[in-house]
């Protein structure tokens, strides 16, 4: 997806919520902002953090010049989904948690390649 796409619209669509359904937006915004805080603590996004308030905040505003935007989107989507609509099975929950762990590691290495020990 383009960087000029709304963060809320992207997450809403990825969760299978039709664009015309905005009833869940307040809960989604909270979940997305929690995920944005988490990814900011990994060193991704603007210094000082980032919040969305609706559909006006774009991916480009959050990531700036970052190249691996899809990994950032995946992390935020999974994190938001776990808060907004957690899976019904422990197997799926464990899978999401493993994905988050891997994405967090990869994002941290992207921000600071020195985290990977030299061979």
N, C-alpha and C positions, 0 to 999 in steps of 0.2 A: 504494500500500500504506500501511497505517496506520503511524503513528510507533511504535506499540507492538509492532511486528513485529521479530523477531530479525534482526540484520544477517546472521549466518551463514545462516540459513534463506532469507532473501531472495536472497542471492548463489547459494546452492546451487540454488534453484529456477530462477533466471535462467540458470544454466549447464546446465539440463536434468537435474540430478541428483535422483533421487527422494528424498523426505523420509526414507525408511527406510534409505537408503544413507549411512552415515556414515564409510565407509572412507577417504574423501578429506579428511575434516575437518581433520586436521593440516596438510596442504598448503594447503588453502583458507584456514585461519586465518592462515598465514604470508603468503599472497598478499593477503588482506584487510588485514592489519595494515600491510603495505607500502603499500597504497593509502591507508589511513587516514593514515599518516605523510605521504604526498605531499599529500593534500588538506588536512591540517593546516598544512602549510607554505604553502598558498595563503591561509591565514587562516580556514579553515572548521573548526568543531568547538571543543571545549573547549581553553582555554589549557593548554599543557603536554602536549597530545597525548591519544591515546585508543587503547586496545588491546582486542581481544576475546580471550576464552579459550575460548569455546564458544557455545552457543545462547542464553545468558542476556543478552547485551548487546543492547540495543534501539536502534533508530534514534533514538528520542527522547533517549536518554542521550548520543548523539554530537552531534546537531544542536541540541538545546535548542529555541530559538524560531525557528530558521531557517525561512524561508518556501519557498524553492525546493529542497525536499528531493529532488525527482525528478532534478534536475541533479546533485546530490551522489551519489545512488544510481547514476546512469549513469556518472559518473566512476569511482566505486569499482568498479563491475562491470567496466567495460572494462579498467581497470588490473589488477584481479585476474585477469581472463580472460587477458590477455596474459602474465601470469606463470604461471598455472596450466595453461592450455590454449591456447597461441598458435596463430594461424591457420596453415594450411598453404600459403597463397599470399601472395606479396608484395603483391598488390592489396588483399587484405583487411587485411593488416597495415598498409599505408599508410592505409587508410580508418579503422581504429581509431586510429592515431596522429593523424590530422587531427581526429577527434572529440575526442580527449583534449586537443589543443591548444585547440580552440574552447571546450570545457567549462571548461578551466583559466582561460582568459581571462574567460569569463562569470562564473565563481565569484569570481575576484579583483575584478571590477568590482562584483559584488553586495556583497562585503565592503567595498570602498573605491571608491565611485562617482567619486571624484576622479581615478581612473586614466584616465577618458575625458576627453580634452581638450575644453575649452569651445570652442564655435564662435563 
